[in-house]
Amino acid sequence: MEERRTFSFAMSPVRIIGAVFLFLLLLTAYIVQVNASSTQAYALRDAQIYREELMRTNDRLSAEIDRLRSLSSIMERQVFLDLVPVQNIYYIRESVPHDVALE
């Protein structure tokens, strides 16, 4: 009769502890890496949201500046700004080819 050989996959307790320790070490490294990546992603997202807020504020302020610089706005505020309408404008010619306005 033939003898059957049986294979045993039993491991010694030291190897089991070593495998468990290695698994826990790799799991901890993975968790730390995922945590660091997600933290950076949240920081980047917050920076992008802040940038968009600044761009909207910049656009709003640019529109406000344009509105305040417009002629109709100045005409409405001329009393408060102590502006007086120009009455007589005289131009003189000099040897320089530029025109100059006098009051």
C-alpha positions, 0 to 999 in steps of 0.5 A: 500500500501506498503511504499518503503524505499529508501536508500541514500548513500549520505555522509556528506561533512566532510566525503567526505573531510576526504575520499579524504584526506585519499586517497591522504595520501595513494597515497603519501605514495605509491609514496614515497615507489615506488620512494625509491625502484626504487632509491635503484634499480638504485644504486644497478644496478650502483654498479653491473656495476662498479663491473663488470668493476673492474673485467674486469680490474682486469682480463686484468691487471692479463693477462698483469702481466703474459705476462710481467713475461713470459720468452719470454718477459724478454728475449725481454727486457733483454737489457733494463733491463741490464740483462746478460746471466748466463755463468758458474754455479757451485754447492757446497754441504754443510752439509745442504741437499740443493744445492746452486748456485755460480756465 
